[in-house]
Amino acid sequence: MYLYNSATHKKEEFKTHTPGRVEMYTCGPTVYHFAHIGNLRSYIMEDVLEKFLRWTGYDVHRVMNITDVGHLTSDADEGEDKMLKGAKREHKTVMEIAQFYTDAFFEDCRRLNIKTPDVVQPATGCIDEYIKIVSKLMDTGYAYFAGGNVYFDTSKLGRYYVFNDHDEEDLAVGVREGVEEDPNKRNKNDFVLWFTKSKFEDQALKWDSPWGVGYPGWHIECSGISLKYNGEYLDLHCGGVDNAFPHHTNEIAQSESYLGHPWCPQWFHVHHLNTSDGKMSKSKGEFLTVSLLEQKGYDPLAYRYFCLQSHYRKALVFTWENLDNAAAAYTKLIARIAALDPADGPVDQEAMKPYREKFGQQMGNDLNTSMGVTALFDVLKAKTNDATKLALIGDFDSVLSLGLLEKAAAKRAEAAQAKTTQTESGYTVTGEGDPAIDALVLARYEAKKAKNFAEADRIRDELKAQGIEIIDTKGGASWKRV
């Protein structure tokens, strides 16, 4: 398997510290508001990556944090805590906000077929781990205390910028433009490991520490949680591309300084979902959620299908037209799968091998999900029986997680339950068992038989106005609501 590595800017063969096992960490949500569909694109792609690794035979141990403290409204250690901002907005406590939006996030994940990681850890549950790391960084000279806060000293590093090359004169200017510099910092790009009561006096959550009562900075939580659950050697770290700097840059700095050895060799960053106005953001006010998509009549898995049609390292442009096209393609795919006969077997294991091999090669080439979707259509066109096709589709969908077999089975069951009405002349009407609709379809048939085509067209238009589609068949007609 080959993955693009954000740290080296090239595609590399994926290797792990312990053969056959993947220690994987993904940055979780800051639970101060609903996740928008741009956030969820990252979790969809990380989910596919985890499932593909398992499909290839790896034992994957995936850890994710829940940020419920410490993430400020500016990534430059400035501004209000996002959790406190959410609590003020809704007149609730910080922990009430955290629980509500954590539950909402995992409900969105459920609707999108995103697997829950093996370990989910709220940041507030690992305070002792952060204090342990910060204490050692203080003892070894990588951190210093100034103005009531503990800062990481980036001048101690041979290389700070891991994902982007900058000149020393440009340190953090892009992030902090227009923001007043913190006078306590020795260097522009130093960052806070621990805030004390000397800053943000209204901070809701505080803990005792060797440096005073306070709370951890955002960056230290991911290092502390990963070190606790993944161990000293992390194989794969994932997140949105906007986390690369400063968040992931700071994670590497503090983790490797604490450990004294390289920490994580492989970094996987998912690019933005953009609207016609630019990057999707909660700070702009109203934003798109899974619930809003459902309210507008979209299946959440149609959005997942939309995401899988594009590569994770390309910015994806969201428009309603683009989603409509994806939803239509997804519906047609399910209809084609539903047309397969599960009894047309048995499953031919030998016939499956070349298709599985090709799927593995395509997905193993930097997680090419669009080719993974194409593999489904290749199966549908395969010269093998339906049971084998269904087995392959189920196998691939264990990675893509589009709910294909379940939705196809439901569609077959719906068709099987369709009610049939037959006239004395043998004309049959197949529909959903609504006598009034059946009667109109039969009346249209009688009008056509009597060559009263104007009446037949009138009935057809009346049915169409009710959302009823008629499909004429040999010896009858079927109807369905559309």
Contacts in CASP RR format, 6 or more apart in sequence:
PFRMAT RR
TARGET T0000
AUTHOR 0000-0000-0000
METHOD contacts of the structure
MODEL  1
MYLYNSATHKKEEFKTHTPGRVEMYTCGPTVYHFAHIGNLRSYIMEDVLE
KFLRWTGYDVHRVMNITDVGHLTSDADEGEDKMLKGAKREHKTVMEIAQF
YTDAFFEDCRRLNIKTPDVVQPATGCIDEYIKIVSKLMDTGYAYFAGGNV
YFDTSKLGRYYVFNDHDEEDLAVGVREGVEEDPNKRNKNDFVLWFTKSKF
EDQALKWDSPWGVGYPGWHIECSGISLKYNGEYLDLHCGGVDNAFPHHTN
EIAQSESYLGHPWCPQWFHVHHLNTSDGKMSKSKGEFLTVSLLEQKGYDP
LAYRYFCLQSHYRKALVFTWENLDNAAAAYTKLIARIAALDPADGPVDQE
AMKPYREKFGQQMGNDLNTSMGVTALFDVLKAKTNDATKLALIGDFDSVL
SLGLLEKAAAKRAEAAQAKTTQTESGYTVTGEGDPAIDALVLARYEAKKA
KNFAEADRIRDELKAQGIEIIDTKGGASWKRV
1 13 0 8 1.000
1 14 0 8 1.000
1 52 0 8 1.000
1 53 0 8 1.000
1 56 0 8 1.000
1 364 0 8 1.000
2 11 0 8 1.000
2 12 0 8 1.000
2 13 0 8 1.000
2 14 0 8 1.000
2 364 0 8 1.000
2 365 0 8 1.000
2 366 0 8 1.000
3 11 0 8 1.000
3 12 0 8 1.000
3 14 0 8 1.000
3 266 0 8 1.000
3 268 0 8 1.000
3 366 0 8 1.000
3 367 0 8 1.000
4 10 0 8 1.000
4 11 0 8 1.000
4 12 0 8 1.000
4 268 0 8 1.000
4 313 0 8 1.000
4 366 0 8 1.000
5 11 0 8 1.000
5 12 0 8 1.000
5 265 0 8 1.000
5 266 0 8 1.000
5 267 0 8 1.000
6 163 0 8 1.000
6 241 0 8 1.000
6 244 0 8 1.000
6 267 0 8 1.000
6 268 0 8 1.000
6 269 0 8 1.000
7 162 0 8 1.000
7 163 0 8 1.000
7 265 0 8 1.000
7 266 0 8 1.000
7 267 0 8 1.000
11 366 0 8 1.000
12 266 0 8 1.000
14 236 0 8 1.000
14 266 0 8 1.000
15 265 0 8 1.000
16 22 0 8 1.000
16 23 0 8 1.000
16 58 0 8 1.000
16 235 0 8 1.000
17 23 0 8 1.000
17 233 0 8 1.000
17 235 0 8 1.000
18 233 0 8 1.000
20 57 0 8 1.000
20 58 0 8 1.000
20 59 0 8 1.000
21 58 0 8 1.000
21 59 0 8 1.000
21 60 0 8 1.000
21 61 0 8 1.000
21 235 0 8 1.000
22 53 0 8 1.000
22 58 0 8 1.000
22 59 0 8 1.000
22 60 0 8 1.000
22 61 0 8 1.000
22 235 0 8 1.000
22 236 0 8 1.000
23 61 0 8 1.000
23 63 0 8 1.000
23 230 0 8 1.000
23 231 0 8 1.000
23 233 0 8 1.000
23 234 0 8 1.000
23 235 0 8 1.000
23 236 0 8 1.000
24 50 0 8 1.000
24 53 0 8 1.000
24 60 0 8 1.000
24 61 0 8 1.000
24 62 0 8 1.000
24 63 0 8 1.000
24 230 0 8 1.000
24 234 0 8 1.000
24 235 0 8 1.000
24 236 0 8 1.000
24 237 0 8 1.000
24 238 0 8 1.000
25 62 0 8 1.000
25 63 0 8 1.000
25 64 0 8 1.000
25 222 0 8 1.000
25 225 0 8 1.000
25 226 0 8 1.000
25 230 0 8 1.000
25 234 0 8 1.000
25 236 0 8 1.000
25 237 0 8 1.000
25 238 0 8 1.000
25 264 0 8 1.000
26 43 0 8 1.000
26 46 0 8 1.000
26 62 0 8 1.000
26 63 0 8 1.000
26 64 0 8 1.000
26 117 0 8 1.000
26 237 0 8 1.000
26 238 0 8 1.000
26 239 0 8 1.000
27 64 0 8 1.000
27 65 0 8 1.000
27 222 0 8 1.000
27 238 0 8 1.000
27 239 0 8 1.000
27 240 0 8 1.000
27 243 0 8 1.000
27 247 0 8 1.000
27 248 0 8 1.000
28 43 0 8 1.000
28 64 0 8 1.000
28 65 0 8 1.000
28 66 0 8 1.000
28 67 0 8 1.000
29 35 0 8 1.000
29 39 0 8 1.000
29 66 0 8 1.000
29 67 0 8 1.000
29 101 0 8 1.000
29 102 0 8 1.000
29 105 0 8 1.000
30 67 0 8 1.000
30 68 0 8 1.000
30 71 0 8 1.000
30 82 0 8 1.000
30 83 0 8 1.000
31 66 0 8 1.000
31 67 0 8 1.000
31 68 0 8 1.000
31 83 0 8 1.000
31 97 0 8 1.000
31 98 0 8 1.000
31 100 0 8 1.000
31 101 0 8 1.000
31 102 0 8 1.000
31 105 0 8 1.000
32 71 0 8 1.000
32 82 0 8 1.000
32 83 0 8 1.000
32 85 0 8 1.000
32 86 0 8 1.000
32 87 0 8 1.000
32 97 0 8 1.000
32 98 0 8 1.000
32 101 0 8 1.000
33 86 0 8 1.000
33 101 0 8 1.000
33 282 0 8 1.000
34 101 0 8 1.000
34 104 0 8 1.000
34 105 0 8 1.000
34 108 0 8 1.000
34 287 0 8 1.000
34 289 0 8 1.000
34 291 0 8 1.000
35 43 0 8 1.000
35 104 0 8 1.000
35 105 0 8 1.000
35 108 0 8 1.000
35 289 0 8 1.000
35 290 0 8 1.000
36 280 0 8 1.000
36 281 0 8 1.000
36 282 0 8 1.000
36 287 0 8 1.000
36 288 0 8 1.000
36 289 0 8 1.000
37 273 0 8 1.000
37 280 0 8 1.000
37 288 0 8 1.000
37 289 0 8 1.000
37 290 0 8 1.000
37 293 0 8 1.000
37 303 0 8 1.000
37 318 0 8 1.000
38 272 0 8 1.000
38 273 0 8 1.000
38 280 0 8 1.000
38 288 0 8 1.000
38 318 0 8 1.000
40 108 0 8 1.000
40 109 0 8 1.000
40 112 0 8 1.000
40 114 0 8 1.000
40 290 0 8 1.000
40 303 0 8 1.000
41 270 0 8 1.000
41 273 0 8 1.000
41 307 0 8 1.000
41 316 0 8 1.000
42 238 0 8 1.000
42 239 0 8 1.000
42 240 0 8 1.000
42 270 0 8 1.000
43 109 0 8 1.000
43 112 0 8 1.000
43 114 0 8 1.000
44 112 0 8 1.000
44 114 0 8 1.000
44 304 0 8 1.000
44 307 0 8 1.000
44 308 0 8 1.000
45 270 0 8 1.000
45 307 0 8 1.000
45 312 0 8 1.000
45 367 0 8 1.000
45 369 0 8 1.000
46 238 0 8 1.000
46 239 0 8 1.000
46 268 0 8 1.000
46 270 0 8 1.000
47 113 0 8 1.000
47 114 0 8 1.000
47 115 0 8 1.000
47 401 0 8 1.000
48 308 0 8 1.000
48 367 0 8 1.000
48 369 0 8 1.000
48 399 0 8 1.000
48 400 0 8 1.000
48 401 0 8 1.000
49 238 0 8 1.000
49 268 0 8 1.000
49 367 0 8 1.000
50 60 0 8 1.000
50 62 0 8 1.000
50 115 0 8 1.000
50 117 0 8 1.000
51 115 0 8 1.000
51 398 0 8 1.000
51 399 0 8 1.000
51 401 0 8 1.000
52 360 0 8 1.000
52 363 0 8 1.000
52 364 0 8 1.000
52 367 0 8 1.000
52 399 0 8 1.000
53 60 0 8 1.000
54 60 0 8 1.000
55 360 0 8 1.000
55 398 0 8 1.000
55 399 0 8 1.000
56 360 0 8 1.000
56 364 0 8 1.000
60 118 0 8 1.000
61 118 0 8 1.000
61 119 0 8 1.000
61 229 0 8 1.000
61 230 0 8 1.000
62 117 0 8 1.000
62 118 0 8 1.000
62 119 0 8 1.000
63 117 0 8 1.000
63 118 0 8 1.000
63 119 0 8 1.000
63 121 0 8 1.000
63 225 0 8 1.000
63 226 0 8 1.000
63 229 0 8 1.000
63 230 0 8 1.000
64 117 0 8 1.000
64 119 0 8 1.000
64 120 0 8 1.000
64 121 0 8 1.000
65 120 0 8 1.000
65 121 0 8 1.000
65 122 0 8 1.000
65 123 0 8 1.000
65 221 0 8 1.000
65 222 0 8 1.000
65 225 0 8 1.000
66 98 0 8 1.000
66 102 0 8 1.000
66 120 0 8 1.000
66 121 0 8 1.000
66 122 0 8 1.000
66 123 0 8 1.000
67 82 0 8 1.000
67 83 0 8 1.000
67 123 0 8 1.000
67 218 0 8 1.000
67 221 0 8 1.000
68 83 0 8 1.000
68 94 0 8 1.000
68 95 0 8 1.000
68 98 0 8 1.000
68 102 0 8 1.000
68 122 0 8 1.000
68 123 0 8 1.000
68 124 0 8 1.000
69 81 0 8 1.000
69 83 0 8 1.000
69 94 0 8 1.000
69 123 0 8 1.000
69 124 0 8 1.000
69 205 0 8 1.000
69 215 0 8 1.000
69 216 0 8 1.000
69 221 0 8 1.000
70 81 0 8 1.000
70 82 0 8 1.000
70 83 0 8 1.000
70 123 0 8 1.000
70 195 0 8 1.000
70 215 0 8 1.000
70 216 0 8 1.000
70 217 0 8 1.000
70 218 0 8 1.000
70 221 0 8 1.000
71 81 0 8 1.000
71 82 0 8 1.000
71 83 0 8 1.000
71 218 0 8 1.000
72 78 0 8 1.000
72 79 0 8 1.000
72 80 0 8 1.000
72 81 0 8 1.000
72 82 0 8 1.000
72 218 0 8 1.000
73 79 0 8 1.000
73 80 0 8 1.000
73 81 0 8 1.000
73 82 0 8 1.000
73 85 0 8 1.000
74 179 0 8 1.000
75 175 0 8 1.000
75 218 0 8 1.000
75 246 0 8 1.000
75 247 0 8 1.000
76 172 0 8 1.000
76 175 0 8 1.000
76 176 0 8 1.000
76 179 0 8 1.000
76 246 0 8 1.000
77 182 0 8 1.000
77 191 0 8 1.000
77 192 0 8 1.000
77 217 0 8 1.000
78 176 0 8 1.000
78 179 0 8 1.000
78 180 0 8 1.000
78 182 0 8 1.000
80 200 0 8 1.000
81 200 0 8 1.000
81 203 0 8 1.000
81 204 0 8 1.000
83 94 0 8 1.000
83 97 0 8 1.000
83 98 0 8 1.000
83 204 0 8 1.000
83 205 0 8 1.000
84 94 0 8 1.000
84 202 0 8 1.000
84 203 0 8 1.000
84 204 0 8 1.000
86 92 0 8 1.000
86 97 0 8 1.000
87 93 0 8 1.000
87 94 0 8 1.000
87 96 0 8 1.000
87 97 0 8 1.000
87 204 0 8 1.000
90 97 0 8 1.000
92 100 0 8 1.000
93 204 0 8 1.000
94 204 0 8 1.000
94 205 0 8 1.000
98 122 0 8 1.000
98 124 0 8 1.000
102 122 0 8 1.000
106 116 0 8 1.000
108 114 0 8 1.000
108 289 0 8 1.000
108 290 0 8 1.000
108 291 0 8 1.000
108 300 0 8 1.000
109 115 0 8 1.000
109 116 0 8 1.000
111 290 0 8 1.000
111 294 0 8 1.000
111 300 0 8 1.000
111 301 0 8 1.000
112 290 0 8 1.000
112 300 0 8 1.000
112 301 0 8 1.000
112 303 0 8 1.000
112 304 0 8 1.000
113 301 0 8 1.000
113 304 0 8 1.000
113 401 0 8 1.000
113 402 0 8 1.000
113 403 0 8 1.000
114 401 0 8 1.000
115 401 0 8 1.000
119 229 0 8 1.000
121 225 0 8 1.000
121 228 0 8 1.000
121 229 0 8 1.000
123 216 0 8 1.000
123 221 0 8 1.000
123 225 0 8 1.000
124 205 0 8 1.000
126 221 0 8 1.000
126 224 0 8 1.000
126 225 0 8 1.000
126 228 0 8 1.000
127 207 0 8 1.000
127 216 0 8 1.000
129 224 0 8 1.000
129 225 0 8 1.000
129 227 0 8 1.000
129 228 0 8 1.000
130 193 0 8 1.000
130 194 0 8 1.000
130 216 0 8 1.000
130 220 0 8 1.000
130 221 0 8 1.000
130 224 0 8 1.000
131 194 0 8 1.000
131 209 0 8 1.000
131 210 0 8 1.000
133 193 0 8 1.000
133 220 0 8 1.000
133 223 0 8 1.000
133 224 0 8 1.000
133 227 0 8 1.000
133 254 0 8 1.000
133 258 0 8 1.000
134 143 0 8 1.000
134 150 0 8 1.000
134 193 0 8 1.000
134 194 0 8 1.000
134 209 0 8 1.000
134 211 0 8 1.000
134 216 0 8 1.000
134 220 0 8 1.000
135 210 0 8 1.000
136 258 0 8 1.000
137 143 0 8 1.000
137 152 0 8 1.000
137 193 0 8 1.000
137 254 0 8 1.000
137 257 0 8 1.000
137 258 0 8 1.000
138 144 0 8 1.000
138 145 0 8 1.000
138 150 0 8 1.000
140 257 0 8 1.000
141 153 0 8 1.000
141 156 0 8 1.000
142 152 0 8 1.000
142 153 0 8 1.000
142 156 0 8 1.000
142 254 0 8 1.000
142 257 0 8 1.000
142 258 0 8 1.000
143 150 0 8 1.000
143 151 0 8 1.000
143 152 0 8 1.000
143 153 0 8 1.000
143 193 0 8 1.000
144 150 0 8 1.000
144 151 0 8 1.000
144 153 0 8 1.000
144 186 0 8 1.000
145 151 0 8 1.000
145 211 0 8 1.000
146 184 0 8 1.000
146 185 0 8 1.000
146 186 0 8 1.000
147 184 0 8 1.000
147 198 0 8 1.000
148 184 0 8 1.000
148 195 0 8 1.000
148 196 0 8 1.000
148 198 0 8 1.000
148 199 0 8 1.000
148 211 0 8 1.000
148 212 0 8 1.000
149 184 0 8 1.000
149 192 0 8 1.000
149 194 0 8 1.000
149 195 0 8 1.000
149 196 0 8 1.000
149 198 0 8 1.000
149 199 0 8 1.000
149 211 0 8 1.000
150 192 0 8 1.000
150 193 0 8 1.000
150 194 0 8 1.000
150 211 0 8 1.000
151 184 0 8 1.000
151 185 0 8 1.000
151 186 0 8 1.000
151 190 0 8 1.000
151 191 0 8 1.000
151 192 0 8 1.000
151 193 0 8 1.000
152 190 0 8 1.000
152 191 0 8 1.000
152 192 0 8 1.000
152 193 0 8 1.000
152 250 0 8 1.000
152 253 0 8 1.000
152 254 0 8 1.000
152 257 0 8 1.000
153 186 0 8 1.000
153 187 0 8 1.000
153 190 0 8 1.000
154 160 0 8 1.000
154 171 0 8 1.000
154 187 0 8 1.000
154 189 0 8 1.000
154 190 0 8 1.000
154 191 0 8 1.000
154 253 0 8 1.000
155 186 0 8 1.000
155 187 0 8 1.000
155 190 0 8 1.000
156 257 0 8 1.000
157 253 0 8 1.000
157 257 0 8 1.000
160 171 0 8 1.000
160 189 0 8 1.000
160 249 0 8 1.000
160 253 0 8 1.000
161 245 0 8 1.000
161 249 0 8 1.000
162 248 0 8 1.000
162 249 0 8 1.000
162 252 0 8 1.000
163 244 0 8 1.000
163 245 0 8 1.000
163 248 0 8 1.000
163 249 0 8 1.000
163 267 0 8 1.000
164 244 0 8 1.000
164 245 0 8 1.000
171 187 0 8 1.000
171 188 0 8 1.000
171 189 0 8 1.000
172 188 0 8 1.000
172 189 0 8 1.000
172 246 0 8 1.000
173 188 0 8 1.000
175 245 0 8 1.000
175 246 0 8 1.000
176 188 0 8 1.000
181 188 0 8 1.000
189 246 0 8 1.000
191 219 0 8 1.000
191 246 0 8 1.000
191 250 0 8 1.000
192 217 0 8 1.000
193 216 0 8 1.000
193 217 0 8 1.000
193 219 0 8 1.000
193 220 0 8 1.000
193 254 0 8 1.000
194 209 0 8 1.000
194 211 0 8 1.000
194 214 0 8 1.000
194 215 0 8 1.000
194 216 0 8 1.000
194 217 0 8 1.000
194 220 0 8 1.000
195 203 0 8 1.000
195 214 0 8 1.000
195 215 0 8 1.000
195 216 0 8 1.000
195 217 0 8 1.000
196 209 0 8 1.000
196 211 0 8 1.000
196 212 0 8 1.000
196 213 0 8 1.000
196 214 0 8 1.000
197 203 0 8 1.000
197 206 0 8 1.000
197 212 0 8 1.000
197 213 0 8 1.000
197 214 0 8 1.000
203 214 0 8 1.000
203 215 0 8 1.000
205 215 0 8 1.000
206 213 0 8 1.000
206 214 0 8 1.000
206 215 0 8 1.000
207 213 0 8 1.000
207 214 0 8 1.000
207 215 0 8 1.000
218 247 0 8 1.000
219 246 0 8 1.000
219 247 0 8 1.000
219 250 0 8 1.000
219 251 0 8 1.000
219 254 0 8 1.000
220 254 0 8 1.000
222 247 0 8 1.000
222 251 0 8 1.000
223 251 0 8 1.000
223 254 0 8 1.000
223 255 0 8 1.000
223 258 0 8 1.000
226 234 0 8 1.000
226 237 0 8 1.000
226 255 0 8 1.000
227 255 0 8 1.000
227 258 0 8 1.000
227 259 0 8 1.000
232 259 0 8 1.000
232 261 0 8 1.000
232 263 0 8 1.000
233 263 0 8 1.000
233 264 0 8 1.000
234 263 0 8 1.000
234 264 0 8 1.000
235 264 0 8 1.000
235 265 0 8 1.000
235 266 0 8 1.000
236 264 0 8 1.000
236 266 0 8 1.000
236 268 0 8 1.000
237 248 0 8 1.000
237 251 0 8 1.000
237 264 0 8 1.000
237 266 0 8 1.000
237 267 0 8 1.000
237 268 0 8 1.000
238 267 0 8 1.000
238 268 0 8 1.000
238 269 0 8 1.000
238 270 0 8 1.000
239 248 0 8 1.000
239 268 0 8 1.000
239 269 0 8 1.000
239 270 0 8 1.000
240 269 0 8 1.000
240 270 0 8 1.000
240 271 0 8 1.000
241 269 0 8 1.000
241 270 0 8 1.000
241 271 0 8 1.000
241 272 0 8 1.000
242 272 0 8 1.000
243 269 0 8 1.000
244 267 0 8 1.000
244 269 0 8 1.000
248 267 0 8 1.000
252 263 0 8 1.000
252 264 0 8 1.000
255 263 0 8 1.000
255 264 0 8 1.000
256 262 0 8 1.000
256 263 0 8 1.000
269 313 0 8 1.000
270 312 0 8 1.000
270 313 0 8 1.000
271 312 0 8 1.000
271 313 0 8 1.000
271 314 0 8 1.000
271 315 0 8 1.000
271 316 0 8 1.000
272 279 0 8 1.000
272 280 0 8 1.000
272 315 0 8 1.000
272 316 0 8 1.000
273 279 0 8 1.000
273 280 0 8 1.000
273 315 0 8 1.000
273 316 0 8 1.000
273 317 0 8 1.000
273 318 0 8 1.000
274 280 0 8 1.000
274 315 0 8 1.000
274 316 0 8 1.000
274 317 0 8 1.000
274 318 0 8 1.000
275 317 0 8 1.000
275 318 0 8 1.000
275 319 0 8 1.000
276 317 0 8 1.000
276 319 0 8 1.000
280 287 0 8 1.000
280 288 0 8 1.000
280 318 0 8 1.000
281 287 0 8 1.000
288 318 0 8 1.000
290 300 0 8 1.000
290 303 0 8 1.000
293 300 0 8 1.000
293 303 0 8 1.000
293 323 0 8 1.000
294 300 0 8 1.000
298 323 0 8 1.000
298 327 0 8 1.000
299 327 0 8 1.000
299 330 0 8 1.000
301 330 0 8 1.000
301 402 0 8 1.000
301 403 0 8 1.000
301 407 0 8 1.000
302 323 0 8 1.000
302 326 0 8 1.000
302 327 0 8 1.000
302 330 0 8 1.000
302 331 0 8 1.000
303 323 0 8 1.000
303 326 0 8 1.000
304 401 0 8 1.000
304 402 0 8 1.000
305 326 0 8 1.000
305 327 0 8 1.000
305 329 0 8 1.000
305 330 0 8 1.000
305 333 0 8 1.000
305 373 0 8 1.000
305 402 0 8 1.000
306 316 0 8 1.000
306 322 0 8 1.000
306 323 0 8 1.000
306 326 0 8 1.000
306 327 0 8 1.000
307 316 0 8 1.000
307 369 0 8 1.000
308 369 0 8 1.000
308 370 0 8 1.000
308 372 0 8 1.000
308 373 0 8 1.000
308 400 0 8 1.000
308 402 0 8 1.000
309 326 0 8 1.000
309 369 0 8 1.000
309 370 0 8 1.000
309 373 0 8 1.000
310 316 0 8 1.000
310 369 0 8 1.000
310 370 0 8 1.000
311 366 0 8 1.000
311 367 0 8 1.000
311 368 0 8 1.000
311 369 0 8 1.000
311 370 0 8 1.000
312 367 0 8 1.000
312 369 0 8 1.000
313 366 0 8 1.000
330 402 0 8 1.000
333 376 0 8 1.000
333 377 0 8 1.000
333 404 0 8 1.000
334 404 0 8 1.000
334 407 0 8 1.000
334 408 0 8 1.000
334 411 0 8 1.000
335 411 0 8 1.000
336 380 0 8 1.000
337 380 0 8 1.000
337 390 0 8 1.000
337 393 0 8 1.000
337 404 0 8 1.000
337 405 0 8 1.000
337 407 0 8 1.000
337 408 0 8 1.000
338 407 0 8 1.000
338 408 0 8 1.000
338 409 0 8 1.000
338 411 0 8 1.000
338 412 0 8 1.000
338 415 0 8 1.000
340 386 0 8 1.000
340 389 0 8 1.000
340 390 0 8 1.000
340 408 0 8 1.000
341 386 0 8 1.000
341 387 0 8 1.000
342 386 0 8 1.000
342 387 0 8 1.000
342 390 0 8 1.000
343 386 0 8 1.000
343 387 0 8 1.000
344 385 0 8 1.000
344 386 0 8 1.000
344 387 0 8 1.000
345 385 0 8 1.000
345 386 0 8 1.000
345 387 0 8 1.000
345 388 0 8 1.000
346 385 0 8 1.000
346 387 0 8 1.000
347 387 0 8 1.000
347 388 0 8 1.000
347 391 0 8 1.000
348 384 0 8 1.000
348 385 0 8 1.000
348 388 0 8 1.000
351 382 0 8 1.000
351 384 0 8 1.000
351 388 0 8 1.000
352 388 0 8 1.000
352 391 0 8 1.000
352 392 0 8 1.000
352 395 0 8 1.000
355 375 0 8 1.000
355 378 0 8 1.000
355 379 0 8 1.000
355 382 0 8 1.000
355 392 0 8 1.000
356 392 0 8 1.000
356 395 0 8 1.000
358 375 0 8 1.000
358 378 0 8 1.000
359 372 0 8 1.000
359 375 0 8 1.000
359 395 0 8 1.000
359 396 0 8 1.000
362 368 0 8 1.000
362 371 0 8 1.000
362 372 0 8 1.000
362 374 0 8 1.000
362 375 0 8 1.000
363 369 0 8 1.000
363 371 0 8 1.000
363 372 0 8 1.000
363 399 0 8 1.000
365 371 0 8 1.000
369 400 0 8 1.000
372 396 0 8 1.000
372 400 0 8 1.000
373 400 0 8 1.000
375 396 0 8 1.000
376 393 0 8 1.000
376 396 0 8 1.000
376 397 0 8 1.000
376 400 0 8 1.000
376 404 0 8 1.000
379 389 0 8 1.000
379 392 0 8 1.000
379 393 0 8 1.000
379 396 0 8 1.000
380 389 0 8 1.000
382 388 0 8 1.000
382 389 0 8 1.000
382 392 0 8 1.000
390 405 0 8 1.000
393 404 0 8 1.000
393 405 0 8 1.000
394 404 0 8 1.000
394 405 0 8 1.000
397 403 0 8 1.000
397 404 0 8 1.000
397 405 0 8 1.000
418 430 0 8 1.000
418 431 0 8 1.000
418 432 0 8 1.000
418 433 0 8 1.000
418 478 0 8 1.000
419 430 0 8 1.000
419 431 0 8 1.000
419 432 0 8 1.000
419 433 0 8 1.000
419 438 0 8 1.000
420 428 0 8 1.000
420 429 0 8 1.000
420 430 0 8 1.000
420 431 0 8 1.000
421 428 0 8 1.000
421 429 0 8 1.000
421 430 0 8 1.000
421 433 0 8 1.000
421 435 0 8 1.000
421 438 0 8 1.000
421 442 0 8 1.000
422 428 0 8 1.000
422 429 0 8 1.000
423 442 0 8 1.000
423 445 0 8 1.000
426 475 0 8 1.000
427 442 0 8 1.000
427 445 0 8 1.000
427 475 0 8 1.000
427 476 0 8 1.000
428 473 0 8 1.000
428 475 0 8 1.000
428 476 0 8 1.000
428 477 0 8 1.000
429 438 0 8 1.000
429 441 0 8 1.000
429 442 0 8 1.000
429 445 0 8 1.000
429 476 0 8 1.000
429 477 0 8 1.000
429 478 0 8 1.000
429 479 0 8 1.000
430 473 0 8 1.000
430 476 0 8 1.000
430 477 0 8 1.000
430 478 0 8 1.000
430 479 0 8 1.000
431 437 0 8 1.000
431 438 0 8 1.000
431 478 0 8 1.000
431 479 0 8 1.000
431 480 0 8 1.000
432 479 0 8 1.000
432 480 0 8 1.000
432 481 0 8 1.000
437 463 0 8 1.000
437 466 0 8 1.000
437 468 0 8 1.000
437 479 0 8 1.000
440 459 0 8 1.000
440 462 0 8 1.000
440 463 0 8 1.000
441 463 0 8 1.000
441 470 0 8 1.000
441 477 0 8 1.000
441 479 0 8 1.000
443 459 0 8 1.000
444 455 0 8 1.000
444 456 0 8 1.000
444 459 0 8 1.000
444 460 0 8 1.000
444 463 0 8 1.000
444 470 0 8 1.000
444 477 0 8 1.000
445 476 0 8 1.000
445 477 0 8 1.000
447 453 0 8 1.000
447 455 0 8 1.000
447 456 0 8 1.000
447 459 0 8 1.000
448 456 0 8 1.000
460 470 0 8 1.000
463 470 0 8 1.000
463 479 0 8 1.000
467 481 0 8 1.000
467 482 0 8 1.000
468 479 0 8 1.000
468 480 0 8 1.000
468 481 0 8 1.000
468 482 0 8 1.000
469 479 0 8 1.000
469 480 0 8 1.000
469 481 0 8 1.000
469 482 0 8 1.000
470 477 0 8 1.000
470 478 0 8 1.000
470 479 0 8 1.000
471 477 0 8 1.000
471 478 0 8 1.000
471 479 0 8 1.000
471 480 0 8 1.000
END
